[in-house]
């Protein structure tokens, strides 16, 4: 059973197709996550740049402390499994 204490945060933009796809994938998996539109939150955009060599890669996903940069669905699922967010 997935742990409710694990946190997943998706940093992206509402217009970004890859962000939309990642969010739909998480929704389909039943994973609870927080979404932050970096175009509306400058501090979040700065965090994303800090974790991506100055670039605003969308989405940047924090899976319980592991930062994923525009991950494939398979890479995202592997991280979710490794962090016991997805069984």
C-alpha positions, -999 to 999 in steps of 0.1 A, spaced: 0 0 0 14 35 -9 25 56 20 6 88 27 36 105 42 55 105 9 54 137 -11 53 143 -48 54 178 -62 51 186 -99 66 219 -110 55 228 -145 33 251 -166 -4 249 -175 4 252 -212 32 226 -212 22 194 -229 48 173 -211 36 187 -178 0 179 -187 10 143 -197 29 137 -165 0 150 -144 -25 128 -163 -2 98 -158 0 105 -120 -38 109 -119 -42 76 -138 -20 59 -113 -40 73 -84 -9 91 -70 -16 122 -48 6 151 -57 9 189 -54 11 209 -86 30 242 -88 27 264 -119 62 279 -120 49 308 -142 27 319 -113 53 313 -85 87 330 -91 102 312 -61 92 278 -75 107 288 -109 139 297 -91 139 263 -74 135 246 -107 163 265 -123 185 257 -93 179 220 -99 183 221 -136 216 240 -143 197 273 -148 170 259 -171 133 258 -164 127 222 -174 91 213 -173 80 193 -156 105 190 -128 91 165 -103 102 160 -67 94 124 -56 101 124 -19 134 143 -23 144 127 -57 144 154 -84 133 141 -119 138 163 -149 111 159 -176 109 122 -169 94 96 -191 64 78 -177 86 47 -170 112 67 -152 85 84 -131 69 51 -122 103 37 -112 109 66 -89 75 63 -74 81 26 -67 116 32 -53 101 57 -28 71 35 -19 47 60 -33 34 34 -58 32 -3 -50 
